[in-house]
Amino acid sequence: MYFRWFFYFSLYFLIGCSDTNDLGSSREFEFTYQIVLDQSKDIVELWFPVPQSNEVQLISNEKLIHGDLNCEKLSESTHGNHYYYCTGKNGLKDSTILTYICHVKRNEHGAINYDNVITYNYDKGTNHITVPEGAIFDNIIKKNSLSKDDMRAVYDYVLNGMHYGKPKSEESEYYKDPWLSENGKYGLKEVSRDEVVSLYQEAIDNGGDYTFGNGNSVYACDIGVGNCTDYHSYFMSLSRTMDIPARFHMGFSIPNGVSGKIGGYHCWADYYIENEGWYPVDISEADKDSKKKDYFFGTVNYNRVEFSTGRDLELYNYKKHVNFFIYPLVEGTTFTKSFSYTNI
């Protein structure tokens, strides 16, 4: 164990010394993250992530409008994510609008050597067991002859084994073609689309995470239907089981237009090859557009912004488990959220 720790700690310093990065073209836009907090007599606490500059994006002109809330910018200890912790100790007399605005310059990129990334943190299972190592993943690797020397095969295995869909009911668009089909059998358990819906409803009723959208890699390989969190957690479990460090990136996809609203989050992953860097993958986007399956292995476009990395985050004064971090976490009141962009 000591040798392994020393190896990765040494590797961390090697990463920081390299400046060889595969950067492509860039895009600039203003991003707005808005939270509307409802009136409350209780103490109100709020946590929300904010992006930071790194080798593939430049964040500038940050502005926070927070009304009567007291807000402090903090850094999460495990992965170095930035976030605001805001409080209303006397409650909120009126509805309060909190608005974070920043300018983003984002690069298309391939392999990157990121500064200050401790590689060892991304070669182990998560504390919440949503991205475990070993067990069923060992069996999948052996049965399908997957190898750490051929990461494209790992990418293809997840791509071919997953189906994009978030069917919450029979009325959902994702329940129907072209997402899921009446006679389709999905995942290693070969479930029907009705069983996918049933698992979702059971998880909602019981507060479980064995459904899509939680980044549960066991669910992903068993059931084979989910969103970006599930694809990339599956990829991460396979990679880490083969001792390939792999990370989770959470942010937003930016549409191609001049300005507009953004519906929700997007996530992707990257994996580390010694002396080469972190190679990005976006398997769910590749599944939605088969023409781009080669592109999204080792490259991601500039139509995105990253807000946080990693899983199992620890936030100041927040008592619950944080699986991943992109939407506001709020105590003491109800809220709504919205996201938008404008090209610069």
C-alpha positions in Angstrom: 0.0 0.0 0.0 2.8 2.4 0.9 4.6 1.7 -2.5 1.4 2.4 -4.4 0.8 5.6 -2.5 4.3 6.7 -3.1 4.1 5.8 -6.9 1.0 8.0 -7.4 2.2 10.8 -5.2 5.4 10.9 -7.4 3.3 10.8 -10.5 1.3 13.8 -9.2 4.5 15.9 -9.4 5.4 14.6 -12.8 1.9 15.7 -14.1 2.4 19.2 -12.7 5.7 19.6 -14.5 4.4 18.8 -18.0 2.9 21.5 -20.2 2.2 19.3 -23.2 -1.6 19.7 -23.9 -3.7 18.9 -26.9 -5.8 22.0 -27.4 -8.1 22.8 -30.3 -10.3 25.8 -31.2 -12.2 27.7 -28.5 -15.6 29.4 -27.9 -16.4 32.3 -25.6 -19.7 32.9 -23.9 -21.3 34.4 -20.8 -22.9 31.8 -18.4 -25.7 32.6 -15.9 -26.6 30.4 -13.0 -29.7 31.6 -11.3 -31.5 30.4 -8.1 -34.8 31.7 -6.8 -35.3 31.0 -3.1 -38.8 31.2 -1.6 -39.7 33.2 1.5 -38.9 31.3 4.7 -39.0 31.8 8.5 -36.3 29.2 9.0 -32.6 29.5 8.7 -31.7 29.2 5.0 -28.4 27.5 3.8 -27.4 27.2 0.2 -24.4 25.5 -1.6 -23.8 25.8 -5.3 -20.8 25.1 -7.5 -18.9 27.6 -9.6 -16.5 26.9 -12.5 -12.8 27.6 -12.2 -10.0 28.2 -14.7 -7.9 25.2 -15.7 -5.9 24.0 -18.7 -9.0 23.8 -21.0 -11.2 26.7 -19.8 -10.7 30.3 -18.6 -13.2 31.8 -16.2 -13.3 35.6 -15.8 -15.6 38.5 -15.0 -17.3 36.6 -12.2 -20.2 38.4 -10.5 -22.5 37.2 -7.7 -25.8 39.0 -6.9 -27.1 37.6 -3.6 -29.5 40.0 -2.0 -29.5 39.8 1.8 -27.8 36.4 1.9 -24.3 36.2 3.3 -22.1 34.3 0.8 -18.6 32.9 1.0 -16.6 31.3 -1.7 -15.0 28.0 -0.6 -12.9 25.2 -2.0 -13.9 21.6 -1.6 -11.0 19.6 -0.1 -11.0 16.3 -2.0 -11.2 17.5 -5.6 -10.5 21.2 -5.3 -13.9 22.2 -6.6 -15.0 25.8 -5.9 -18.5 26.6 -4.5 -20.4 29.3 -2.6 -21.9 28.7 0.8 -24.7 31.2 1.5 -26.8 31.7 4.6 -29.8 33.6 5.7 -29.7 33.2 9.5 -32.9 35.1 10.0 -34.8 33.4 7.2 -35.9 35.2 4.1 -38.6 37.9 4.3 -39.2 37.8 0.6 -38.4 35.7 -2.3 -34.7 36.1 -3.1 -33.0 35.8 -6.5 -29.3 34.8 -6.4 -27.5 35.2 -9.7 -24.0 34.0 -10.6 -22.5 35.3 -13.9 -19.2 34.6 -15.5 -17.3 34.7 -18.8 -16.1 31.4 -20.2 -13.5 30.7 -22.8 -13.6 26.9 -23.4 -11.3 24.9 -25.6 -11.9 21.7 -27.6 -9.3 19.3 -26.3 -7.6 15.9 -26.3 -5.1 14.6 -23.8 -4.3 17.1 -21.1 -1.8 17.2 -18.2 -3.7 19.0 -15.5 -1.8 20.7 -12.7 -2.5 19.7 -9.1 -4.4 16.5 -9.8 -3.5 13.7 -7.4 -3.9 10.7 -9.7 -4.4 8.2 -6.8 -7.7 9.8 -5.9 -9.2 8.5 -9.1 -8.0 4.9 -9.0 -10.3 3.7 -6.2 -14.0 3.1 -5.7 -16.2 5.8 -4.3 -17.2 5.9 -0.7 -20.9 5.7 -1.6 -20.3 2.6 -3.7 -21.9 4.1 -6.8 -18.6 3.6 -8.6 -17.1 0.4 -7.1 -14.1 -1.6 -8.4 -13.7 -5.3 -8.8 -16.5 -7.8 -8.4 -18.8 -7.9 -11.5 -16.4 -5.6 -13.4 -13.6 -8.2 -13.1 -15.9 -10.7 -14.7 -16.9 -8.3 -17.5 -13.2 -7.5 -18.2 -12.2 -11.2 -18.4 -15.3 -12.3 -20.3 -14.9 -9.6 -22.9 -11.0 -9.6 -23.0 -10.8 -6.0 -22.1 -7.4 -4.6 -21.4 -5.8 -1.4 -20.0 -3.7 -1.4 -23.1 -6.8 -0.9 -25.3 -9.0 1.8 -23.8 -10.9 2.1 -27.0 -12.3 -1.3 -26.5 -13.5 -0.3 -23.0 -15.2 2.8 -24.5 -16.8 0.7 -27.2 -18.0 -1.9 -24.7 -19.9 0.7 -22.7 -21.1 2.5 -25.8 -22.5 -0.7 -27.2 -23.9 -2.0 -23.9 -25.8 1.2 -22.9 -29.0 2.8 -24.3 -29.7 6.5 -23.6 -33.0 6.9 -21.9 -34.7 8.3 -18.8 -38.2 6.8 -18.8 -40.0 7.9 -15.7 -43.4 6.6 -16.9 -45.0 5.1 -20.0 -45.9 8.7 -21.1 -42.2 9.7 -21.1 -40.6 10.4 -24.5 -37.8 8.1 -23.5 -40.2 5.2 -23.1 -40.9 5.2 -26.8 -38.9 4.9 -30.1 -36.3 5.9 -31.0 -35.1 5.7 -27.3 -36.5 2.4 -26.2 -38.6 -0.2 -27.9 -41.4 -2.5 -26.9 -39.5 -5.7 -27.5 -36.1 -4.5 -26.5 -34.0 -6.2 -23.8 -31.5 -4.0 -22.0 -28.4 -4.5 -19.9 -26.8 -7.7 -18.6 -30.1 -8.6 -17.0 -32.0 -8.1 -20.3 -34.8 -6.1 -18.7 -37.7 -4.6 -20.6 -38.5 -0.9 -20.7 -41.4 -1.5 -18.3 -38.9 -2.9 -15.8 -36.7 0.2 -16.3 -39.7 2.4 -15.3 -40.5 0.1 -12.4 -37.0 0.4 -11.0 -37.2 4.2 -11.3 -40.5 4.4 -9.4 -39.2 2.0 -6.7 -36.1 4.1 -6.2 -38.2 7.3 -5.9 -40.5 5.6 -3.4 -37.6 4.2 -1.3 -35.0 6.9 -1.7 -32.7 4.4 -3.5 -30.1 5.0 -6.2 -30.6 1.9 -8.3 -32.0 3.8 -11.2 -30.8 6.1 -14.0 -29.3 9.5 -13.3 -27.4 8.6 -10.1 -24.2 7.5 -11.7 -24.5 4.0 -10.3 -22.2 1.8 -12.4 -23.7 -1.5 -11.1 -27.1 -0.3 -12.2 -25.6 0.8 -15.5 -24.2 -2.7 -16.4 -27.2 -4.5 -15.0 -29.9 -2.5 -16.7 -28.1 -0.7 -19.5 -30.5 2.3 -19.7 -29.5 5.7 -18.4 -28.0 9.2 -18.9 -24.5 10.6 -19.0 -23.9 9.8 -15.3 -24.5 6.1 -15.8 -22.4 5.7 -19.0 -19.4 7.4 -17.4 -19.7 5.7 -14.0 -19.7 2.4 -15.8 -16.6 3.4 -17.8 -14.9 4.6 -14.6 -15.6 1.3 -12.7 -14.1 -0.8 -15.6 -11.1 1.6 -15.9 -10.3 1.7 -12.2 -10.7 -2.1 -11.9 -7.8 -2.3 -14.4 -5.9 0.3 -12.4 -6.5 3.0 -14.9 -7.3 6.3 -13.0 -10.6 7.8 -14.3 -12.4 11.0 -13.3 -16.0 12.3 -13.5 -16.6 15.8 -14.9 -19.9 17.7 -14.3 -21.0 20.8 -16.1 -23.3 22.0 -18.9 -23.6 21.5 -22.6 -23.8 24.9 -24.4 -26.1 24.9 -27.5 -24.8 26.2 -30.8 -27.0 29.3 -30.9 -26.2 32.9 -30.0 -28.0 32.8 -26.7 -30.7 30.8 -24.8 -31.7 28.6 -21.9 -29.9 25.4 -20.9 -32.1 22.6 -19.9 -29.9 20.7 -17.5 -26.5 19.3 -16.7 -24.1 17.2 -18.7 -21.2 15.0 -17.6 -18.2 13.3 -19.2 -15.1 11.5 -18.0 -11.4 11.2 -18.6 -8.8 8.5 -18.0 -5.1 8.8 -17.3 -2.2 7.2 -19.3 1.2 7.6 -17.7 3.5 10.1 -19.5 0.6 11.1 -21.9 -2.1 12.7 -19.8 -5.8 12.6 -19.2 -7.8 11.6 -22.3 -11.5 12.7 -22.3 -14.4 10.6 -23.4 -18.1 11.5 -23.9 -19.8 8.2 -24.4 -23.4 9.3 -24.0 -23.0 12.0 -26.6 -21.4 9.4 -28.9 -24.5 7.2 -28.4 -26.8 10.0 -29.3 -24.9 10.7 -32.5 -23.1 7.6 -33.9 -21.3 9.7 -36.5 -19.2 11.2 -33.6 -18.3 8.0 -31.8 -14.7 8.2 -33.0 -14.5 11.9 -32.2 -15.7 11.5 -28.6 -13.0 8.9 -27.8 -10.1 11.1 -26.8 -11.6 14.5 -27.7 -14.4 16.7 -26.4 -15.8 19.8 -28.0 -15.8 23.4 -26.8 -19.6 23.5 -26.4 -19.5 22.9 -22.6 -18.3 24.3 -19.3 -17.1 22.3 -16.4 -18.3 23.1 -12.9 -17.0 20.2 -10.8 -15.0 17.0 -10.9 -15.1 13.8 -8.9 -17.6 12.1 -6.7 -18.3 11.9 -2.9 -17.7 15.6 -2.3 -17.5 17.1 1.2 -19.0 20.6 1.6 -18.7 22.9 4.6 -21.5 22.4 7.1 -23.5 20.1 4.7 -24.4 16.9 6.6 -25.7 14.8 3.7 -23.8 12.8 1.2 -23.0 14.6 -2.1 -22.8 12.1 -4.9 -21.9 14.7 -7.5 -22.3 18.4 -7.5 -23.9 20.6 -10.1 -27.4 21.8 -8.9 -28.0 23.9 -5.8 -28.2 22.2 -2.4 -30.7 24.1 -0.3 -31.8 23.8 3.4 -34.6 25.7 5.0 -36.7 26.7 1.9 -37.8 25.6 -1.5 -36.3 26.9 -4.7 -36.2 26.9 -8.5 -33.1 27.0 -10.7 -32.3 28.1 -14.3 -29.3 28.3 -16.5 -28.6 30.4 -19.7 -25.8 31.5 -22.0 -25.0 34.3 -24.4 -22.1 34.2 -26.9 -19.4 36.8 -26.4 
